[in-house]
């Protein structure tokens, strides 16, 4: 007899050996046999009961399996949809990790062509700037084609300049940060010193059409022909302001103004109207062309509530072969102004002033200048007596000064 219990079997084996050797008393043998009979009857009863439960149990298991399969199929169909691919079920014992919600990853665009390399040596980048009392700074911005090293010139007023406004000047295509001071005749330098503003001369990136006869550090803007498609000058200007605040201790709430000359005027308008939350005002002097839709990216009608931009100043060159009113209307429409809101004011001879407003209450002033009027007249930033005599001329216009006065009037 085997009870399938090693401990009980060992006891019975000992009793059998004692019985055979006749060493166990009769009373002990009777008690052992009675215990064995009762234990065997108990085991037989349990096995019979187990077999009774097991008979219908497999039917219940089969029914549960079928029901579970039907429920799983219905739940998949409900979640994934009738035409969707079935989702991958989780593995047993593995809890699927919840992925954090966030913006979709920016698609990686292939680089169309290598970035142009800068022709200057970083160790000698500040030698030419020191002549005019400026400091040269090097900055690196990221593009789809890798990092791009660029430069700019800066002058900070003496004393506490933490709350000083920032004026960033953009040169014409094919020029550099030092060269823009010549056609503007240092009027921006004079304005910055008079208003205690931080003056910055930005430098465009190298053109992909650059020739050997180009000026050292000569650059173009993304609105110019020859600009590398991966260059983002709006990001470059933002990085310049952030670096100034980190290295020069300027206040985050300080006002930033953009000014441009030639094609730099088109870029200044594009940057300010695309990002009105970054700049308080923009001045465009003698722009090379009117802004296109791709330059502004629909910005005039999308001025956010958090906008800082309050003033746009444009000084247009004379165009004798075209109708003056037609040119003014073209510019007003390009900037997003309603023609019915234009107010025309006749200024001193050779200057026509048009005032209007853009989306979000941004004030717009447009000056049409005859060929006799130069927004950067000679002399500029020179002797005060000579300058005063020059300002007495009927065709005199201090372009940067007029734009700054317009900015200050709108910021009140």
C-alpha positions as CSV (number, residue, x, y, z in Angstrom):
1,X,0.0,0.0,0.0
2,X,1.3,3.4,-0.9
3,X,-0.2,6.6,0.3
4,X,2.0,8.8,-1.8
5,X,3.3,10.4,1.4
6,X,7.0,9.6,2.2
7,X,6.5,10.1,5.9
8,X,3.5,7.7,6.2
9,X,5.1,5.1,3.9
10,X,8.3,5.1,6.1
11,X,6.1,4.4,9.2
12,X,4.3,1.5,7.5
13,X,7.6,0.0,6.4
14,X,8.9,0.1,10.0
15,X,5.7,-1.7,11.2
16,X,6.0,-4.3,8.5
17,X,9.5,-5.1,9.5
18,X,8.6,-5.3,13.2
19,X,5.6,-7.6,12.4
20,X,7.8,-9.9,10.4
21,X,10.4,-10.2,13.1
22,X,7.5,-10.7,15.5
23,X,9.0,-8.0,17.8
24,X,5.9,-5.9,17.9
25,X,3.3,-6.7,20.6
26,X,-0.2,-7.8,19.4
27,X,-1.8,-4.6,20.7
28,X,0.7,-2.5,18.7
29,X,0.0,-4.5,15.6
30,X,-3.8,-4.1,16.0
31,X,-3.5,-0.4,16.4
32,X,-1.2,0.0,13.4
33,X,-3.5,-2.0,11.2
34,X,-6.6,-0.1,12.3
35,X,-4.8,3.2,11.6
36,X,-3.7,2.0,8.2
37,X,-7.3,0.9,7.3
38,X,-8.7,4.3,8.4
39,X,-6.0,6.2,6.5
40,X,-6.6,4.2,3.3
41,X,-10.3,4.8,3.5
42,X,-9.8,8.5,3.9
43,X,-7.4,8.7,0.9
44,X,-9.8,6.7,-1.3
45,X,-12.7,9.0,-0.3
46,X,-10.6,12.1,-1.2
47,X,-9.5,10.8,-4.5
48,X,-13.1,9.8,-5.4
49,X,-14.3,13.3,-4.4
50,X,-11.6,14.8,-6.5
51,X,-12.5,12.7,-9.5
52,X,-16.1,13.8,-9.1
53,X,-15.1,17.5,-9.2
54,X,-12.7,17.0,-12.0
55,X,-15.3,15.4,-14.3
56,X,-17.3,18.7,-14.9
57,X,-14.2,20.9,-14.4
58,X,-12.7,20.5,-17.8
59,X,-16.0,21.4,-19.3
60,X,-16.0,24.7,-17.3
61,X,-12.4,25.4,-18.3
62,X,-13.2,24.9,-22.0
63,X,-16.3,27.2,-21.7
64,X,-14.1,29.9,-20.0
65,X,-11.5,29.7,-22.7
66,X,-14.1,30.1,-25.5
67,X,-15.7,33.1,-23.7
68,X,-12.4,34.8,-23.1
69,X,-11.4,34.5,-26.8
70,X,-14.7,36.0,-27.9
71,X,-14.3,38.9,-25.4
72,X,-10.7,39.6,-26.6
73,X,-11.8,39.7,-30.2
74,X,-14.7,42.1,-29.5
75,X,-12.5,44.4,-27.4
76,X,-9.8,44.6,-30.2
77,X,-12.4,45.4,-32.8
78,X,-13.8,48.1,-30.6
79,X,-10.4,49.8,-29.9
80,X,-8.6,49.4,-33.2
81,X,-11.6,49.8,-35.5
82,X,-12.8,47.5,-38.2
83,X,-10.1,48.6,-40.7
84,X,-7.2,49.2,-38.4
85,X,-4.3,46.9,-37.8
86,X,-4.6,45.0,-34.5
87,X,-2.7,46.4,-31.6
88,X,0.2,44.4,-30.0
89,X,-1.0,42.8,-26.8
90,X,1.2,43.4,-23.7
91,X,3.3,40.5,-22.6
92,X,2.3,38.8,-19.4
93,X,4.0,40.2,-16.3
94,X,5.2,43.3,-18.2
95,X,3.5,46.6,-17.5
96,X,3.6,48.8,-20.6
97,X,5.4,52.2,-19.8
98,X,3.3,55.3,-20.4
99,X,5.1,57.6,-22.9
100,X,5.1,61.3,-21.8
101,X,2.9,63.5,-23.9
102,X,4.8,66.2,-25.8
103,X,5.0,68.0,-29.2
104,X,5.8,65.8,-32.2
105,X,9.4,65.5,-33.1
106,X,10.6,68.0,-35.7
107,X,11.2,66.3,-39.0
108,X,14.8,66.2,-40.0
109,X,15.3,67.9,-43.4
110,X,18.2,67.0,-45.6
111,X,20.9,69.6,-46.0
112,X,20.7,71.0,-49.5
113,X,24.3,72.2,-49.7
114,X,27.3,72.7,-47.3
115,X,27.3,75.9,-45.2
116,X,29.7,78.6,-46.3
117,X,32.8,79.0,-44.2
118,X,33.7,82.3,-42.6
119,X,36.9,83.9,-44.0
120,X,38.0,85.5,-40.8
121,X,40.2,84.4,-38.0
122,X,38.4,84.4,-34.6
123,X,41.6,85.5,-32.9
124,X,41.7,88.7,-35.1
125,X,38.0,89.3,-35.3
126,X,38.0,92.4,-33.1
127,X,41.0,94.4,-34.6
128,X,38.9,96.4,-37.2
129,X,36.1,97.1,-34.7
130,X,38.4,98.8,-32.2
131,X,39.0,101.6,-34.6
132,X,35.4,102.9,-34.1
133,X,35.2,102.0,-30.4
134,X,33.2,98.8,-30.9
135,X,33.7,95.3,-29.6
136,X,33.5,92.2,-31.8
137,X,31.6,89.2,-30.5
138,X,31.4,85.7,-32.0
139,X,28.2,83.7,-31.8
140,X,27.2,80.2,-32.9
141,X,23.7,79.3,-34.1
142,X,22.3,75.9,-35.1
143,X,21.0,75.2,-38.6
144,X,19.7,72.1,-40.4
145,X,23.2,71.8,-41.8
146,X,25.1,72.0,-38.5
147,X,26.4,74.9,-36.4
148,X,27.1,78.3,-38.1
149,X,29.7,80.7,-36.6
150,X,28.9,84.4,-37.0
151,X,29.8,87.8,-35.6
152,X,28.5,91.2,-34.6
153,X,29.8,94.5,-33.2
154,X,28.6,96.1,-30.0
155,X,29.1,99.2,-28.0
156,X,27.6,99.5,-24.5
157,X,27.2,103.0,-22.9
158,X,29.4,103.8,-19.9
159,X,27.9,103.3,-16.4
160,X,24.8,101.3,-15.6
161,X,23.4,100.1,-18.9
162,X,21.2,97.3,-17.5
163,X,18.0,99.2,-18.5
164,X,19.3,100.7,-21.7
165,X,17.4,100.0,-25.0
166,X,19.1,97.9,-27.7
167,X,19.4,99.2,-31.3
168,X,20.4,96.6,-33.9
169,X,21.5,97.8,-37.3
170,X,21.5,95.5,-40.4
171,X,23.7,96.3,-43.4
172,X,23.0,96.1,-47.1
173,X,23.7,92.9,-49.1
174,X,27.4,92.5,-49.8
175,X,28.5,94.6,-46.9
176,X,29.6,93.8,-43.4
177,X,29.1,95.2,-39.9
178,X,32.0,97.7,-40.1
179,X,31.1,98.9,-43.6
180,X,27.5,99.9,-42.8
181,X,28.8,102.9,-40.8
182,X,30.0,104.6,-44.0
183,X,26.7,104.9,-46.0
184,X,24.8,105.8,-42.8
185,X,27.5,108.3,-42.0
186,X,27.7,107.3,-38.3
187,X,24.1,108.6,-37.6
188,X,23.3,105.5,-35.7
189,X,26.4,106.0,-33.6
190,X,25.4,109.5,-32.8
191,X,21.8,108.4,-31.9
192,X,23.0,105.6,-29.6
193,X,25.3,107.9,-27.7
194,X,22.7,110.6,-27.4
195,X,20.0,108.1,-26.1
196,X,22.3,105.9,-24.1
197,X,21.3,102.9,-26.2
198,X,23.3,99.7,-26.7
199,X,24.4,99.8,-30.3
200,X,24.8,96.5,-32.3
201,X,25.9,96.2,-35.9
202,X,24.8,92.7,-37.1
203,X,26.7,90.8,-39.7
204,X,25.0,88.7,-42.4
205,X,26.1,85.2,-43.2
206,X,28.3,84.3,-46.2
207,X,26.6,84.1,-49.5
208,X,26.7,80.8,-51.5
209,X,27.4,83.0,-54.5
210,X,30.4,84.7,-52.9
211,X,33.3,85.7,-55.3
212,X,36.9,86.4,-54.6
213,X,36.3,90.2,-55.0
214,X,33.9,90.3,-52.1
215,X,34.7,92.2,-48.9
216,X,36.0,90.2,-46.0
217,X,33.1,89.3,-43.7
218,X,30.6,90.4,-46.4
219,X,27.3,88.8,-45.9
220,X,23.7,88.6,-47.1
221,X,20.4,88.1,-45.3
222,X,17.9,85.3,-45.8
223,X,15.7,87.7,-47.8
224,X,18.6,88.2,-50.3
225,X,19.6,86.3,-53.4
226,X,22.5,83.9,-52.5
227,X,21.4,83.2,-49.0
228,X,21.9,79.7,-47.8
229,X,18.5,78.0,-47.4
230,X,19.3,76.6,-44.0
231,X,20.2,80.0,-42.5
232,X,17.7,81.6,-40.2
233,X,18.6,85.3,-39.5
234,X,15.6,85.7,-37.2
235,X,17.1,83.1,-34.9
236,X,20.5,84.8,-35.2
237,X,19.1,88.1,-34.1
238,X,17.3,86.5,-31.2
239,X,20.6,84.8,-30.1
240,X,22.4,88.1,-30.3
241,X,20.0,89.7,-27.9
242,X,20.1,86.7,-25.5
243,X,23.9,86.8,-25.5
244,X,23.9,90.5,-24.8
245,X,21.6,89.9,-21.8
246,X,23.8,87.1,-20.5
247,X,27.2,88.8,-20.9
248,X,26.2,92.4,-20.5
249,X,23.6,92.1,-17.8
250,X,20.8,93.8,-19.8
251,X,17.3,93.6,-18.4
252,X,14.9,91.0,-19.9
253,X,12.2,93.6,-20.2
254,X,14.4,96.1,-22.0
255,X,13.1,97.3,-25.4
256,X,14.9,96.1,-28.6
257,X,14.7,98.0,-31.9
258,X,15.7,97.0,-35.4
259,X,17.0,99.2,-38.1
260,X,18.1,98.3,-41.6
261,X,19.6,99.9,-44.7
262,X,19.1,98.6,-48.3
263,X,18.4,94.9,-48.2
264,X,19.0,95.0,-44.5
265,X,15.8,97.1,-44.3
266,X,13.8,94.3,-45.9
267,X,15.3,91.8,-43.4
268,X,14.5,94.1,-40.4
269,X,10.9,94.4,-41.4
270,X,10.6,90.6,-41.9
271,X,12.1,89.8,-38.5
272,X,10.0,92.4,-36.6
273,X,6.7,91.5,-38.3
274,X,7.3,87.8,-37.9
275,X,8.2,88.1,-34.3
276,X,6.4,91.1,-32.9
277,X,6.9,89.7,-29.4
278,X,10.7,90.4,-29.6
279,X,10.9,94.0,-30.8
280,X,9.4,97.3,-29.9
281,X,10.0,99.1,-33.2
282,X,11.6,98.7,-36.6
283,X,13.0,101.3,-39.0
284,X,13.6,100.5,-42.7
285,X,15.7,103.1,-44.6
286,X,15.8,103.0,-48.5
287,X,14.8,99.3,-48.7
288,X,15.9,97.6,-51.9
289,X,12.4,96.3,-52.6
290,X,9.0,95.9,-51.0
291,X,8.4,92.9,-48.7
292,X,7.0,89.7,-50.3
293,X,4.5,87.3,-48.8
294,X,7.3,84.8,-48.1
295,X,9.3,87.5,-46.3
296,X,6.5,88.3,-43.9
297,X,4.9,84.8,-43.8
298,X,1.5,86.3,-43.3
299,X,2.8,88.2,-40.2
300,X,0.8,91.5,-40.5
301,X,-2.5,89.7,-39.8
302,X,-1.1,87.5,-37.0
303,X,0.1,90.0,-34.3
304,X,-0.3,88.1,-31.0
305,X,-1.6,89.6,-27.8
306,X,1.8,89.4,-26.2
307,X,3.2,91.7,-28.9
308,X,5.8,94.3,-28.0
309,X,5.8,95.9,-31.4
310,X,4.2,99.3,-31.4
311,X,6.0,101.2,-34.3
312,X,7.0,100.6,-37.9
313,X,9.0,103.4,-39.7
314,X,9.8,103.2,-43.4
315,X,11.7,105.8,-45.5
316,X,11.3,105.1,-49.2
317,X,13.6,106.4,-51.9
318,X,12.4,108.5,-54.8
319,X,11.2,106.7,-57.9
320,X,10.5,109.3,-60.6
321,X,9.4,106.8,-63.2
322,X,6.6,105.5,-61.0
323,X,3.5,107.1,-59.5
324,X,4.3,108.1,-55.9
325,X,0.8,107.2,-54.6
326,X,0.9,103.8,-56.3
327,X,4.2,103.0,-54.6
328,X,2.9,104.1,-51.2
329,X,-0.3,102.0,-51.6
330,X,1.8,99.0,-52.6
331,X,3.9,99.3,-49.5
332,X,0.9,99.9,-47.2
333,X,-0.8,96.8,-48.7
334,X,2.4,94.7,-48.3
335,X,2.7,95.6,-44.6
336,X,-1.0,94.9,-44.0
337,X,-2.5,98.4,-43.8
338,X,-6.0,99.3,-44.8
339,X,-5.9,101.9,-47.6
340,X,-8.9,103.7,-46.1
341,X,-6.9,104.3,-42.9
342,X,-4.0,106.1,-44.6
343,X,-3.5,109.8,-43.6
344,X,-1.3,111.9,-45.8
345,X,0.7,114.8,-44.3
346,X,2.8,117.2,-46.4
347,X,6.2,117.8,-44.8
348,X,8.9,120.2,-45.8
349,X,9.6,120.1,-49.5
350,X,10.7,116.8,-50.8
351,X,9.1,114.7,-48.0
352,X,5.6,113.1,-48.1
353,X,4.4,111.5,-44.8
354,X,1.8,108.8,-44.7
355,X,0.4,107.4,-41.4
356,X,-1.7,104.3,-40.8
357,X,-1.9,101.4,-38.5
358,X,-1.4,97.6,-38.7
359,X,-3.0,94.7,-37.0
360,X,-2.8,94.8,-33.2
361,X,-2.7,98.6,-33.1
362,X,0.9,98.9,-34.5
363,X,1.5,102.5,-35.7
364,X,2.9,102.8,-39.3
365,X,4.7,105.8,-40.7
366,X,5.9,105.9,-44.2
367,X,8.1,108.7,-45.7
368,X,8.5,109.2,-49.4
369,X,11.7,111.1,-50.0
370,X,12.6,112.9,-53.2
371,X,16.0,112.6,-54.7
372,X,17.0,115.8,-52.9
373,X,16.5,114.3,-49.5
374,X,19.0,111.9,-47.9
375,X,18.1,110.2,-44.6
376,X,21.8,110.1,-43.7
377,X,23.0,113.6,-44.7
378,X,26.6,114.8,-44.5
379,X,27.9,115.4,-41.9
380,X,26.7,113.0,-39.3
381,X,28.3,112.4,-36.0
382,X,30.8,115.2,-36.6
383,X,31.4,118.6,-35.2
384,X,28.3,120.0,-33.5
385,X,28.6,123.5,-35.1
386,X,28.9,122.0,-38.6
387,X,26.0,119.7,-37.9
388,X,23.8,122.5,-36.8
389,X,24.5,124.5,-40.0
390,X,23.8,121.3,-42.0
391,X,20.4,120.8,-40.3
392,X,19.3,124.3,-41.3
393,X,19.1,123.2,-44.9
394,X,15.5,122.8,-46.2
395,X,16.1,119.2,-47.4
396,X,17.8,118.0,-44.2
397,X,16.4,114.8,-42.6
398,X,18.1,113.0,-39.7
399,X,16.6,109.6,-40.6
400,X,17.6,107.6,-37.4
401,X,16.6,110.6,-35.2
402,X,13.2,110.9,-36.9
403,X,12.5,107.2,-36.5
404,X,13.6,107.2,-32.8
405,X,11.3,110.2,-32.1
406,X,8.4,108.3,-33.7
407,X,9.2,105.2,-31.5
408,X,9.3,107.3,-28.3
409,X,6.0,109.0,-29.2
410,X,4.2,105.6,-29.7
411,X,5.7,104.0,-26.6
412,X,4.0,106.6,-24.3
